[in-house]
Amino acid sequence: MPTDAEHTAPPAALEELAGTKVVVTGGSGFIGGHVVAALCRLGARVVSVDRRPAPAFRCHPDGQHGVEVVHGDLREPEVVAAAVGPGTSAVVHLAAQTQVLRSVEDPQGTFENNVLVTHYLLERCREMGVGAFVLASTNAVVGSGASGTLREGVPLGPLTPYGATKAADEMLLSCYSSVYGVRGVALRFTNVYGPGMSEKDSIVPRLMRTAASGGTFEVYGDGLQVRDYVNVADVAAAVLLGLAQPGLRGPLVIGSGRSVSVMDVVAVVEQSMGAKLNVHHGPAKAGEMPAVVVDNSLARSWGWVPAVSLEQGVAQVVEEWGYKDGAGRAQPA
Ligand SMILES: NC(=O)c1ccc[n+]([C@@H]2O[C@H](COP(=O)([O-])OP(=O)(O)OC[C@H]3O[C@@H](n4cnc5c(N)ncnc54)[C@H](O)[C@@H]3O)[C@@H](O)[C@H]2O)c1
């Protein structure tokens, strides 16, 4: 097994990103903040575009140095044009309507935000001769293949508008890759967690909020449904790999390769906090998949290694929220 040090040591290909201009859409978001910081550390010239104000990127001790910020909505073509300017080498497309339930309520809005924006960006890349496009995709594109292990060859079969829009994005990417030479990589993330996700509604921040409020955490059903959790630092490393490996194109499953139950996650959080949480079992959610298990061997064959264990990653989040012996802040530091 490679060690963390081997994982974090940049391969020679990563050094080639130094000085290149990379546009990150959704740079103010959870994953975006980590990707922007990782690119800055490699010496890339980063353009972050988002409709939310940019955070103080943790690139250099002096704040946002090295990051150009474009503030606007990518459904507006002029925002796309302002972001993807002359000299752009690559686009990392993270901006999206990311909530599955909202996508069910608003398929039209989800299409506009997730498919039209991707199309506008790819068109701009074609016009500007941009060489590479890394898309944040999801294993939800193969929803109906979920009875077995998820890998790149499982046929597309999304079950929600969210999954369908990401599958459509992958199709557009495939076309622009083969016809127009915009090399496309679709990274299919599992459940991403780590520091910086206080605004998200996924299990780890929900557990943190439960602990802060002293309230009760509701588990849907028996809590034995398993999921794959991948740390955001490993996700950022996968994005860098997608940018830096010139032969890499098409979908790539990015997950830790270890699936654990909801009750396991609760236990890891309790262990890390040194305190018990109030847990209540509510009714199971209709249509919820009993298991998500992924095979990450293709990503590994390209040199990607999930280096942060769930225990290490949860400890980072617990520290961010300032927990010790059951006491913590209502918000992370
Ligand atoms: N977090 C996960 O577990 C996970 C799993 C699979 C895939 N993904 C994908 O990874 C990407 C990033 O996810 P995240 O968790 O960082 O989400 P996030 O919601 O934290 O960040 C998304 C950012 O995109 C911005 N954005 C959305 N639409 C925009 C628009 N039209 N114009 C400008 N900015 C816009 C938002 O303001 C936000 O800052 C998304 O594409 C998501 O679908 C995430």
The ligand as a Gaussian input file, in Angstrom:
#p B3LYP/6-31G(d) Opt

LIG

0 1
 N      -20.256000      16.904000      -2.056000
 C      -20.473000      15.684000      -2.525000
 O      -20.624000      14.716000      -1.765000
 C      -20.521000      15.436000      -4.019000
 C      -20.701000      14.125000      -4.491000
 C      -20.766000      13.905000      -5.877000
 C      -20.633000      14.970000      -6.753000
 N      -20.479000      16.242000      -6.261000
 C      -20.375000      17.346000      -7.226000
 O      -19.235000      18.121000      -6.912000
 C      -19.489000      19.509000      -7.242000
 C      -19.169000      20.395000      -6.051000
 O      -19.975000      19.992000      -4.948000
 P      -19.927000      20.735000      -3.537000
 O      -20.280000      19.723000      -2.523000
 O      -18.665000      21.508000      -3.406000
 O      -21.167000      21.723000      -3.730000
 P      -21.385000      23.220000      -3.161000
 O      -22.847000      23.446000      -3.238000
 O      -20.698000      23.390000      -1.852000
 O      -20.651000      24.109000      -4.237000
 C      -21.219000      24.402000      -5.494000
 C      -20.918000      25.857000      -5.790000
 O      -21.384000      26.125000      -7.125000
 C      -21.948000      27.424000      -7.117000
 N      -22.913000      27.509000      -8.230000
 C      -23.946000      26.686000      -8.458000
 N      -24.598000      27.083000      -9.558000
 C      -23.956000      28.176000     -10.027000
 C      -24.158000      29.039000     -11.123000
 N      -25.192000      28.868000     -11.973000
 N      -23.299000      30.055000     -11.323000
 C      -22.268000      30.274000     -10.452000
 N      -22.036000      29.483000      -9.388000
 C      -22.868000      28.454000      -9.184000
 C      -22.623000      27.570000      -5.769000
 O      -22.811000      28.932000      -5.398000
 C      -21.638000      26.841000      -4.862000
 O      -20.699000      27.735000      -4.270000
 C      -20.941000      19.578000      -7.696000
 O      -20.966000      19.568000      -9.098000
 C      -21.551000      18.300000      -7.145000
 O      -22.638000      17.857000      -7.939000
 C      -20.417000      16.501000      -4.920000

